Amino acid sequence: MSRGAKTAVVILFILVLLSLALNGFLLWQWWLFQQRVQTGLRRFQSLAHESLTQAIGELETFQQSSIEFQVAIQQDFPIELEIPIDETIEVPIDTTIPIQQEIETTVLIDPLQSGFEIPTDVTVPIDLEVPINLNIPVSIDRTIPFSTTIPIDVQVPISINIAETELAPYLEQLRLGLISLDQTISNLE
């Protein structure tokens, strides 16, 4: 073997050794990269799991909660109506009316019964009590107009249960999606 061939074999041997060393270095760097990725993935999985678990818990709490607030109502409420009354009422009257009076009148007297009458002025005293015991029906047939304004100033408490709103199915769908995402991230390798 000639000297040039020996040199070419040595150079080729050195290049093969360099190639092997470079491939080993690249494999070692790939292994380190893979370890870093796996460590980062584990950290990401842990962080994502904690965040998703917290989000799922808060979402469940929100689903079971209610929104409460006060609504102030300050308004004048007008009322206009007519009240019809069509009724008959029996009014009992049970009393005695005293009459004390003197009545002056002219009386024709025929003392001899001869047909000749003489007018005479007479004062007649009246002193008596007249008892009255009656039930008098009184009919009332009227329409009474009624118009007023009532000022309203109240605080009305409002409580909305989230589980009873149209938002509940969407929240449940979101919660199930977060659970599925958590399981998918936990199964990454």
C-alpha positions in Angstrom: 0.0 0.0 0.0 1.4 3.3 -1.0 1.9 6.2 1.2 -1.0 8.1 -0.3 -3.3 5.2 0.3 -2.2 5.0 3.9 -2.7 8.7 4.4 -6.2 8.4 2.8 -7.1 5.4 5.1 -5.9 7.4 8.2 -7.8 10.5 7.1 -10.8 8.3 6.4 -10.4 6.6 9.8 -10.2 10.1 11.5 -13.2 11.3 9.5 -15.2 8.1 10.6 -14.1 8.7 14.2 -15.1 12.4 13.9 -18.4 11.3 12.3 -19.0 8.8 15.1 -18.1 11.5 17.8 -20.4 14.0 16.0 -23.2 11.5 15.8 -22.7 10.6 19.5 -22.7 14.3 20.4 -25.9 14.9 18.3 -27.6 11.9 19.9 -26.5 13.1 23.4 -27.9 16.6 22.6 -31.1 15.0 21.2 -31.4 13.0 24.5 -30.8 16.2 26.6 -33.4 18.0 24.4 -35.9 15.2 24.9 -35.3 15.2 28.7 -35.9 19.0 28.8 -39.0 18.6 26.7 -40.3 15.8 29.0 -39.4 17.9 32.1 -41.1 20.9 30.5 -44.1 18.7 29.5 -44.4 17.4 33.1 -44.3 21.0 34.4 -46.8 22.0 31.8 -49.0 19.0 32.6 -48.8 19.8 36.4 -49.5 23.5 35.9 -52.2 22.8 33.3 -53.8 20.2 35.6 -53.8 22.6 38.6 -55.2 25.5 36.5 -57.9 23.3 34.9 -58.8 21.7 38.2 -59.2 25.2 39.7 -61.2 26.4 36.7 -63.5 23.3 36.8 -64.0 23.8 40.5 -64.8 27.5 40.1 -67.1 26.7 37.2 -69.0 24.1 39.3 -69.3 26.7 42.1 -70.6 29.3 39.6 -73.1 26.7 38.2 -74.5 26.2 41.8 -74.5 29.9 42.7 -77.0 32.6 42.3 -76.8 36.2 41.3 -78.4 38.5 43.9 -79.0 42.2 43.5 -81.5 44.9 44.5 -83.6 46.8 42.0 -84.8 50.2 43.1 -88.3 51.2 42.0 -89.2 54.8 42.4 -92.3 55.6 40.5 -95.7 57.1 40.9 -98.5 54.6 40.2 -101.7 56.3 39.0 -105.0 54.7 39.9 -108.2 55.7 38.2 -111.4 53.7 38.6 -115.1 53.9 39.2 -116.7 52.1 42.0 -120.3 51.2 41.2 -122.7 51.0 44.1 -126.2 49.5 43.4 -127.7 48.5 46.7 -130.8 48.9 48.8 -130.3 49.4 52.5 -133.1 49.0 55.0 -133.0 51.9 57.5 -134.9 51.2 60.7 -136.6 54.1 62.4 -137.8 53.4 65.9 -138.5 56.7 67.7 -141.2 58.8 69.3 -141.9 62.3 68.1 -143.3 64.7 70.7 -145.7 67.3 69.4 -146.5 70.3 71.6 -148.2 73.0 69.8 -151.2 75.3 69.8 -153.2 75.6 66.7 -155.5 78.5 66.1 -158.5 77.7 64.0 -162.0 78.8 63.2 -164.8 76.5 64.2 -168.5 77.0 63.1 -170.8 76.4 66.0 -174.6 76.0 65.8 -175.6 76.2 69.5 -179.3 75.9 68.8 -179.1 73.6 66.0 -181.1 75.9 64.0 -178.9 75.9 61.0 -177.4 79.2 61.9 -173.7 78.7 62.4 -171.5 81.2 64.2 -167.8 81.3 63.4 -165.7 81.2 66.5 -161.9 81.5 66.8 -160.5 78.7 68.9 -157.0 77.8 70.1 -156.5 74.1 70.3 -153.5 72.9 72.4 -151.9 69.7 71.1 -149.6 67.8 73.5 -148.9 64.2 72.3 -146.1 61.8 71.4 -146.3 60.0 68.1 -144.5 56.6 68.0 -142.8 55.8 64.7 -141.6 52.3 64.0 -140.7 51.9 60.3 -138.2 50.2 58.0 -137.5 52.5 55.1 -135.7 51.1 52.1 -133.0 53.4 50.8 -131.8 52.6 47.3 -128.3 53.7 46.4 -127.4 53.5 42.7 -124.3 55.5 42.1 -120.9 55.3 40.5 -118.2 56.9 42.5 -115.1 58.0 40.6 -111.8 57.3 42.4 -108.5 58.8 41.2 -105.3 59.0 43.0 -101.5 58.5 42.6 -99.6 56.2 44.9 -95.9 56.9 45.1 -93.9 53.7 45.1 -90.3 53.7 46.5 -89.1 50.1 47.2 -86.0 48.0 46.9 -86.9 44.7 45.3 -84.4 41.9 45.9 -83.7 39.8 42.8 -82.1 36.3 43.1 -81.3 34.4 39.9 -80.2 30.8 40.3 -77.6 30.1 37.6 -78.7 26.4 37.3 -82.2 27.5 36.3 -81.1 29.9 33.5 -80.5 29.2 29.8 -76.8 29.6 30.6 -76.6 26.3 32.6 -76.3 23.9 29.6 -73.5 26.0 28.1 -71.7 26.0 31.5 -72.0 22.3 31.8 -70.7 21.8 28.2 -67.7 24.1 29.1 -67.1 22.1 32.3 -67.1 18.8 30.4 -64.8 20.3 27.8 -62.3 21.4 30.5 -62.4 17.9 32.1 -61.7 16.3 28.6 -58.8 18.8 28.0 -57.4 18.0 31.5 -57.5 14.2 30.7 -55.9 14.8 27.2 -53.1 16.9 28.7 -52.5 14.3 31.5 -52.1 11.5 28.9 -49.4 13.4 26.9 -46.0 11.7 26.9 
